[in-house]
Amino acid sequence: MANRQKSNGVMTLKQALAVAESGRFALGSFSPRYTPLIEAVLKAGQAADSPLIVQISEKELIRYGITPEEFGERFYERMAGLSITVPAVLHLDHTKSLDVIAAAIDAGFTSVMIDASEKPLADNIAVTREVVEYAHARGVSVEAELGMIGTTDFIETDKDEELYTDPAEAKQFVLATGVDALAVSCGTAHGVYAVRQPKIDFARLRAIRALTPVHLVLHGGSGVPAEMMGEAIRLPGGGVSKVNIATDLELSFLSAIGREERIANEACKALPDETLAKGREAVERTVADKIGAFLGSRGKAGLYAAK
């Protein structure tokens, strides 16, 4: 796997985010959710001369009927087949199983996320540290989560802040685990914003930044206003350097193919060529829009050449 990474610019999350943070831009961590759409994400990054992250979560693997091996194989095949030269990371998002993490690493994923955020702090630290030791020994970066990043299915209440990341706990967590990136809860959520709207707690984010040296991650990037995200990225001392975007991609894809409900990965692969092409084009446009107006990563691929 090492030779394959060297030949096509695939790197670890830690390597990718170090450049983004110093350059005060963020990398989009895009979840195509279907293997035929991986190429749409890669093509958008290549056209924009932008580094990027392609990700899929454990829940998505199950929901869409995909194995880590299948996703990894398609990613590397498309990297080579499309002659992609921009820096890229293959990332396993929200995962609770060490077995799935091991399978993903074997499949060539260069970054994994262990999510034990529902556990008490001491247990979260213990689980995360085990994953860090396993992944780092194999040259793979690790992201973890502290605080609970909810979903937009729930109406915001005055209890939300109880689930936000505590800055002092973040410092303790990072020092005890050795993670490379930390997903923080500070006002964004997974899904489509309808009733509740994103409202980033910038004071909390600044406090976390001041106490922790690792790269910061925001999940639930779909639907967050560009101005709000830009402020989070450009915080003094280094703001958010990774933003997860999934829902917007799937919505654009389903709209383009004339469907309202999710489909399985096999059904996606079986779509007529013309229909699938429309879906890919829609996803490519969405990724390009996020790169250009949202993340600030357009034209930044060259910054990695000197590293």
Secondary structure, DSSP 8 states (H G I E B T S, - for coil): -HHHHHHHTB--HHHHHHHHHHHT--EEEE---SGGGHHHHHHHHHHTT--EEEEEEHHHHHHHT--HHHHHHHHHHHHHHTT--S-EEEEEEEE--HHHHHHHHHTT-SEEEE--TTS-HHHHHHHHHHHHHHHHTTT-EEEEEES---BTTS---TTGGGGS--HHHHHHHHHHH--SEEEE-SS--BS--SSS-----HHHHHHHHHH--SEEEE---TT--HHHHHHHHT-TT--EEEEEE-HHHHHHHHHHTT-SS---HHHHHTS-HHHHHHHHHHHHHHHHHHIIIII--TT-GGGGTT-
